[in-house]
């Protein structure tokens, strides 16, 4: 048996190749949209990808299942559990098999048994893996977004992201039942989840790539509850805000994402075209560092720096129905295109070299200040304070005079802010607030200040805070 782990750290996504070396046949589990790494590894190791499966209709990235079916002829082996709202709609075009709880299929000598594990979503399944060439019991289980290292999948995404009302609590109760069944599995079974630390599909995922059933039963918080009602309450409490793009991912993965046949190659545009794009009201994302953007940027552009959070925030803040553009160095464009198509942002209209900022006839800037330098004005109400952190962070403690609008919701709620005073934007350290500051300026609010060091430095300076 061959088992290969693939990981995309931008969205904390894990996918796998499991193959039979005796027959050279392989299965891909929970693939991302860029299938090149799977194809390359298969070729390097003399394997043929004959099938692809996934544990559920994913919400946080575009699946590569259809891409593999199209490009290498892989058979689609997908869940037919759950209700009518969670059925794949593109399968008729391809060789496919719908599977249910108890379904068994083989990849060479590798036996895969399907286990229905609803809770995160109604159609969610897991896969017990047995290498029949040397064993008659499973070695491990692909748990998808069911059981993570140290955490479990959140059941509120259908309600929070897909806007399907009254599904969070029933999902949590389904999760309870699924966990009772999981607990009956042998302790030695390896656990291979679809996400690691940083994913919004749970609230406290561990950073190591795998675990065992026994370890999770001992140390995963979800297995420490003996009462179902208390478990449901604990599971639903404190979940992070569901990124807006999750609803679009569900839709794309259910209906079938567009087939790419390779990474798109966007066109580099010039400064004149940039003016036209901004005049049309289209989004232009400046990917330079927050320091460079704060010092000088083109009015109307939005700053989302190229860091580990880039994919998350473009998913939150870009419109899937409109073309958008980037200010980015040409050396970085291919990596960024990869990240964009991973979450279905295929409508990149082109990009501009950062030199367009330096040569622009009109530019803007914004100031950054330390908490100690502006605390008096903050506490006296001489400035408006905007806290763009998550709800859970706000509840742990916040600046007394602050307005709270989580960054992802800010574009829709800018009108709530008074504009007769300077607006001081802050987060925990200053990174999210830099995005927020750029967003406010792009919306026409010029007098914006970023709180350098954010709430962390405010609290460290023993300045007043309020705890909810």
VOGU-3710 file (C-alpha; in Angstrom, 3 decimals, decimal comma):
1> xxxxxxxxxx> 0,000/0,000/0,000  1,144/3,516/-0,852  -0,116/6,525/1,085  0,876/10,065/0,068  -0,086/13,200/1,993  -0,571/16,522/0,164  -1,059/19,783/2,045  -1,954/23,332/1,038  -1,023/25,562/3,959  -2,895/28,608/2,616
11> xxxxxxxxxx> -6,239/27,025/3,511  -4,938/24,216/5,740  -6,248/21,564/3,335  -5,018/17,970/3,352  -5,631/15,506/0,532  -4,296/12,012/-0,086  -3,306/9,420/-2,630  -3,829/5,823/-1,554  -2,618/3,202/-3,975  -1,873/-0,452/-4,500
21> xxxxxxxxxx> 1,740/-0,902/-5,546  1,055/-4,441/-6,761  -1,382/-3,235/-9,429  -0,234/0,369/-9,850  -3,755/1,708/-9,227  -4,434/4,762/-7,079  -7,302/6,698/-5,505  -7,239/10,428/-4,677  -9,155/11,479/-1,551  -10,496/15,046/-1,114
31> xxxxxxxxxx> -8,457/16,614/-3,953  -7,879/20,329/-4,408  -8,580/21,982/-7,746  -4,968/22,076/-8,924  -4,474/18,413/-9,773  -0,906/18,776/-11,093  0,717/17,526/-7,826  -1,360/14,317/-7,892  -0,658/13,638/-11,551  3,066/14,330/-11,142
41> xxxxxxxxxx> 3,421/12,081/-8,089  1,513/9,271/-9,797  3,785/9,458/-12,843  6,941/9,547/-10,713  5,850/6,431/-8,835  4,410/4,404/-11,695  0,832/4,764/-10,479  -2,362/5,289/-12,451  -5,095/7,395/-10,894  -8,180/5,292/-11,585
51> xxxxxxxxxx> -10,601/6,874/-9,110  -11,274/9,973/-7,033  -13,472/10,435/-4,004  -14,320/13,015/-1,399  -15,786/12,868/2,053  -18,428/15,535/1,390  -19,352/18,567/-0,686  -16,638/20,919/0,497  -17,306/24,516/1,538  -13,821/25,962/1,877
61> xxxxxxxxxx> -12,189/25,100/-1,446  -13,061/24,014/-4,961  -12,793/20,262/-5,338  -10,514/18,764/-7,979  -12,722/15,689/-8,400  -14,265/16,862/-11,657  -10,870/18,019/-12,952  -9,429/14,527/-12,361  -12,414/12,883/-14,043  -11,994/15,161/-17,043
71> xxxxxxxxxx> -8,210/15,097/-17,411  -7,184/11,565/-16,422  -10,495/9,709/-16,707  -10,720/8,934/-12,989  -13,952/7,337/-11,843  -15,941/9,524/-9,450  -16,886/7,667/-6,259  -19,089/10,045/-4,268  -21,624/10,120/-1,448  -25,325/9,674/-2,070
81> xxxxxxxxxx> -26,180/10,094/1,598  -28,040/13,132/2,923  -31,165/14,835/1,623  -32,061/16,116/-1,849  -30,300/19,438/-1,278  -26,908/17,715/-1,079  -26,722/15,657/-4,233  -24,029/16,101/-6,896  -25,473/17,496/-10,116  -22,725/16,918/-12,686
91> xxxxxxxxxx> -22,054/13,184/-12,431  -23,980/12,089/-15,540  -21,091/13,363/-17,688  -18,584/10,935/-16,147  -18,020/7,369/-15,057  -19,229/7,385/-11,468  -20,477/5,363/-8,531  -22,697/6,635/-5,730  -21,883/5,146/-2,343  -23,626/4,757/0,995
101> xxxxxxxxxx> -22,932/3,578/4,513  -21,471/0,072/4,233  -20,481/0,319/0,560  -17,181/-1,463/-0,145  -14,969/-0,860/-3,173  -11,374/-1,782/-4,008  -8,336/-0,061/-5,481  -6,180/-3,038/-6,389  -5,661/-4,870/-3,100  -6,811/-1,891/-1,028
111> xxxxxxxxxx> -10,310/-2,266/0,403  -12,246/0,922/1,108  -15,363/0,743/3,295  -17,741/3,693/3,474  -18,947/4,920/6,851  -21,713/7,553/6,916  -20,613/10,240/9,402  -23,106/13,139/9,226  -22,889/16,203/11,426  -20,578/18,572/9,609
121> xxxxxxxxxx> -22,866/18,062/6,606  -25,706/15,563/6,017  -23,938/13,695/3,191  -20,552/13,396/4,923  -18,855/9,999/4,717  -15,552/8,603/5,994  -13,433/5,787/4,534  -11,987/2,818/6,396  -8,873/1,545/4,598  -7,633/-2,068/4,676
131> xxxxxxxxxx> -4,531/-3,338/2,878  -5,802/-6,853/2,135  -2,410/-8,014/0,876  -1,207/-8,217/4,460  -4,134/-7,597/6,796  -7,817/-8,359/7,333  -8,472/-5,301/9,513  -8,314/-1,591/8,586  -5,172/0,432/9,127  -6,810/3,839/9,159
141> xxxxxxxxxx> -9,744/6,082/8,355  -10,056/9,147/6,135  -12,276/11,379/8,262  -12,566/14,455/6,049  -14,184/17,233/8,094  -15,641/14,836/10,674  -12,808/14,222/13,166  -9,715/16,398/13,120  -6,635/16,267/15,322  -7,950/17,729/18,578
151> xxxxxxxxxx> -11,264/18,924/17,170  -14,316/17,959/15,109  -16,111/19,527/12,160  -18,446/22,414/12,799  -22,149/21,706/12,168  -23,222/25,307/11,647  -21,827/25,956/8,156  -25,087/25,106/6,389  -26,816/27,732/8,498  -24,024/30,314/8,656
161> xxxxxxxxxx> -22,618/30,093/5,132  -25,236/28,369/2,981  -28,101/30,132/4,826  -30,118/26,953/5,332  -32,073/27,787/8,460  -32,399/25,611/11,536  -29,657/23,154/10,577  -26,965/23,908/13,172  -28,501/22,124/16,174  -29,769/19,080/14,205
171> xxxxxxxxxx> -26,294/18,858/12,673  -24,709/18,950/16,120  -26,951/16,097/17,263  -26,039/14,096/14,162  -22,403/14,750/15,029  -22,983/13,332/18,507  -24,347/10,100/17,007  -21,491/9,884/14,520  -18,950/10,281/17,333  -20,560/7,469/19,320
181> xxxxxxxxxx> -20,049/5,212/16,334  -16,491/6,455/15,775  -15,712/5,637/19,417  -16,384/1,961/18,729  -13,556/1,756/16,192  -10,242/0,139/17,255  -7,947/2,539/19,112  -4,998/1,732/16,855  -6,671/3,056/13,700  -4,838/5,982/12,148
191> xxxxxxxxxx> -6,938/9,110/11,576  -6,316/11,075/8,371  -8,356/14,324/8,332  -8,898/16,814/5,494  -7,747/19,881/7,434  -5,109/21,097/9,857  -4,601/24,106/12,107  -5,960/27,347/10,690  -8,989/25,909/8,920  -12,351/27,584/9,521
201> xxxxxxxxxx> -14,046/24,168/9,379  -13,461/23,804/13,136  -12,416/26,006/16,027  -9,324/24,364/17,565  -7,642/22,098/15,032  -4,253/20,645/15,896  -1,171/21,307/13,799  0,081/17,724/13,392  -1,086/15,907/10,244  -2,582/12,715/11,678
211> xxxxxxxxxx> -3,649/10,978/14,848  -5,276/7,739/16,032  -8,766/6,884/17,177  -7,457/6,087/20,659  -5,551/9,347/21,017  -8,547/11,406/19,946  -10,813/9,565/22,396  -8,380/10,464/25,179  -7,576/14,075/24,333  -9,990/15,529/21,758
221> xxxxxxxxxx> -12,403/17,810/23,671  -15,417/16,430/21,814  -15,011/12,969/23,352  -14,945/14,283/26,905  -18,693/15,010/27,032  -21,041/12,354/28,349  -24,273/14,333/27,956  -25,625/15,043/24,455  -27,195/18,400/25,317  -23,999/19,673/26,916
231> xxxxxxxxxx> -22,024/18,455/23,902  -24,336/20,294/21,500  -24,015/23,490/23,508  -20,213/23,236/23,600  -19,935/22,438/19,894  -22,015/25,393/18,760  -20,337/27,885/21,100  -17,438/30,002/19,900  -17,341/28,880/16,280  -15,486/31,383/14,055
241> xxxxxxxxxx> -17,369/33,445/11,488  -17,964/31,413/8,339  -16,241/33,114/5,386  -18,691/34,438/2,802  -17,108/32,411/0,027  -18,058/29,133/1,735  -21,592/29,395/0,304  -20,144/29,763/-3,206  -17,847/26,761/-2,693  -20,822/24,581/-1,742
251> xxxxxxxxxx> -22,657/25,698/-4,868  -19,696/25,170/-7,198  -18,827/21,758/-5,797  -22,412/20,554/-5,967  -23,094/21,808/-9,483  -19,614/21,038/-10,791  -16,813/23,626/-11,014  -15,578/24,726/-14,418  -12,861/22,487/-15,853  -9,603/24,444/-16,173
261> xxxxxxxxxx> -7,152/22,063/-17,858  -4,268/23,893/-16,225  -3,688/27,209/-14,478  -5,058/30,321/-16,224  -2,473/32,796/-17,529  -3,687/36,364/-16,860  -2,535/39,317/-18,975  -0,294/42,062/-17,658  -1,981/45,447/-18,184  -0,726/49,039/-18,163
271> xxxxxxxxxx> -1,433/52,153/-16,105  -3,949/53,510/-18,599  -5,982/50,339/-18,302  -5,814/50,619/-14,510  -7,559/53,985/-14,672  -10,302/52,500/-16,818  -10,779/49,551/-14,472  -11,117/51,814/-11,422  -13,459/54,144/-13,325  -15,754/51,159/-13,942
281> xxxxxxxxxx> -15,884/50,539/-10,194  -14,141/47,165/-10,406  -11,997/45,820/-7,558  -8,225/46,226/-7,749  -6,272/44,379/-5,066  -2,850/45,783/-4,208  -0,846/42,816/-2,901  2,135/44,806/-1,622  2,990/44,898/2,080  0,850/47,001/4,392
291> xxxxxxxxxx> 3,812/49,307/5,055  4,300/50,096/1,361  0,574/50,512/0,808  0,163/52,814/3,827  2,957/55,059/2,539  1,618/55,316/-1,018  -1,248/53,757/-2,940  -3,651/54,510/-5,744  -7,080/55,743/-4,577  -9,789/53,109/-4,859
301> xxxxxxxxxx> -7,454/50,113/-4,499  -7,754/47,568/-1,691  -4,722/46,207/0,158  -4,581/42,451/0,785  -0,895/41,565/1,253  0,561/38,302/0,011  0,786/36,352/3,244  -0,810/33,242/4,734  -4,142/35,047/5,092  -4,367/36,232/1,475
311> xxxxxxxxxx> -6,661/33,442/0,272  -9,028/33,856/3,200  -9,463/37,599/2,777  -9,844/37,657/-0,991  -12,565/35,042/-0,493  -14,272/37,262/2,050  -13,958/40,547/0,168  -14,170/39,840/-3,576  -17,340/39,498/-5,638  -17,623/36,194/-7,509
321> xxxxxxxxxx> -19,831/37,816/-10,147  -17,438/40,621/-11,142  -13,959/40,605/-12,697  -11,169/41,821/-10,445  -7,544/42,841/-10,912  -4,266/42,623/-8,998  -1,274/44,870/-8,447  1,452/42,261/-8,133  4,976/41,404/-9,152  5,016/39,110/-12,212
331> xxxxxxxxxx> 7,212/36,619/-10,319  4,341/35,946/-7,907  1,414/35,795/-10,321  1,357/32,029/-10,934  1,318/31,185/-7,225  -1,464/33,674/-6,613  -3,527/32,388/-9,536  -3,201/28,929/-7,994  -4,527/30,279/-4,676  -7,382/32,122/-6,370
341> xxxxxxxxxx> -8,666/29,214/-8,441  -8,458/27,035/-5,311  -11,412/29,012/-3,964  -13,162/29,495/-7,298  -12,050/33,038/-8,069  -11,590/32,407/-11,782  -12,558/35,898/-12,961  -9,156/37,573/-12,692  -9,191/40,195/-15,454  -5,458/40,856/-15,449
351> xxxxxxxxxx> -2,683/42,319/-13,336  -0,504/45,427/-13,025  3,138/45,723/-12,076  3,668/47,553/-8,728  5,521/50,308/-10,600  2,089/51,713/-11,568  1,848/52,999/-7,988  5,190/54,811/-8,123  4,356/56,448/-11,450  0,764/57,403/-10,580
361> xxxxxxxxxx> -0,105/61,104/-10,714  -2,460/60,812/-7,751  -1,830/58,689/-4,665  -3,053/58,368/-1,085  -1,560/57,334/2,234  -2,733/56,675/5,774  -1,074/57,038/9,155  -0,170/54,355/11,690  0,086/55,145/15,396  0,953/53,275/18,580
371> xxxxxxxxxx> -1,771/52,843/21,234  0,087/54,996/23,775  0,290/57,876/21,307  -3,443/58,060/20,679  -4,971/56,622/23,851  -6,063/60,007/25,204  -7,922/60,910/22,007  -9,497/57,448/21,928  -10,772/57,623/25,500  -11,966/61,238/25,111
381> xxxxxxxxxx> -13,993/60,323/22,012  -12,015/62,583/19,706  -11,656/59,727/17,202  -13,897/56,861/16,088  -12,455/53,443/16,963  -13,270/50,481/14,710  -12,456/46,961/15,934  -12,365/44,508/12,984  -11,538/41,365/14,992  -13,735/38,275/15,256
391> xxxxxxxxxx> -16,693/38,208/17,623  -14,933/35,821/20,029  -11,944/38,192/20,267  -14,228/41,157/20,920  -15,999/39,296/23,724  -12,699/38,474/25,424  -11,922/42,165/25,718  -12,151/45,406/23,745  -11,384/49,125/23,823  -14,216/50,940/25,669
401> xxxxxxxxxx> -15,184/53,357/22,877  -14,866/50,901/19,978  -17,418/49,981/17,319  -17,231/46,300/16,375  -17,543/45,193/12,744  -15,650/42,018/11,852  -13,445/42,687/8,801  -15,280/40,299/6,498  -18,567/42,151/7,068  -17,120/45,653/6,779
411> xxxxxxxxxx> -17,906/46,278/3,066  -21,620/45,866/3,811  -21,591/47,950/7,005  -19,366/50,955/6,284  -22,406/53,234/6,433  -22,755/52,490/10,166  -19,581/54,433/10,945  -19,618/58,164/11,731  -17,290/60,063/9,405  -17,064/63,412/11,175
421> xxxxxxxxxx> -13,906/62,309/13,046  -10,783/60,347/12,139  -11,372/56,572/12,192  -8,800/54,481/14,053  -8,946/50,873/12,849  -7,544/48,049/14,939  -7,328/44,263/15,177  -5,121/42,110/17,383  -1,784/43,246/15,955  -2,367/45,563/12,987
431> xxxxxxxxxx> -2,573/43,243/9,960  -6,332/42,863/9,541  -6,824/46,497/10,456  -4,485/47,480/7,602  -6,853/45,741/5,203  -9,746/47,500/6,927  -8,057/50,883/6,615  -7,536/50,348/2,895  -11,156/49,283/2,515  -12,436/52,435/4,209
441> xxxxxxxxxx> -10,288/54,631/1,980  -11,464/52,727/-1,102  -15,016/53,513/0,047  -14,175/57,231/0,115  -13,352/57,727/3,809  -9,962/59,438/3,695  -9,168/60,246/7,323  -8,152/56,759/8,466  -5,500/55,642/10,964  -4,209/52,111/11,576
451> xxxxxxxxxx> -3,480/51,186/15,203  0,005/49,704/15,014  0,297/46,803/17,458  -3,466/46,689/17,809  -5,324/45,411/20,833  -2,287/43,429/21,964  -0,234/46,562/22,575  -3,231/48,457/23,940  -3,739/45,773/26,621  0,008/45,455/27,274
461> xxxxxxxx> 0,140/49,184/28,037  -2,504/48,650/30,761  -4,944/50,946/28,975  -8,666/50,553/29,773  -10,494/47,544/28,339  -14,012/46,137/28,596  -14,711/42,431/28,994  -18,048/41,035/27,842
//
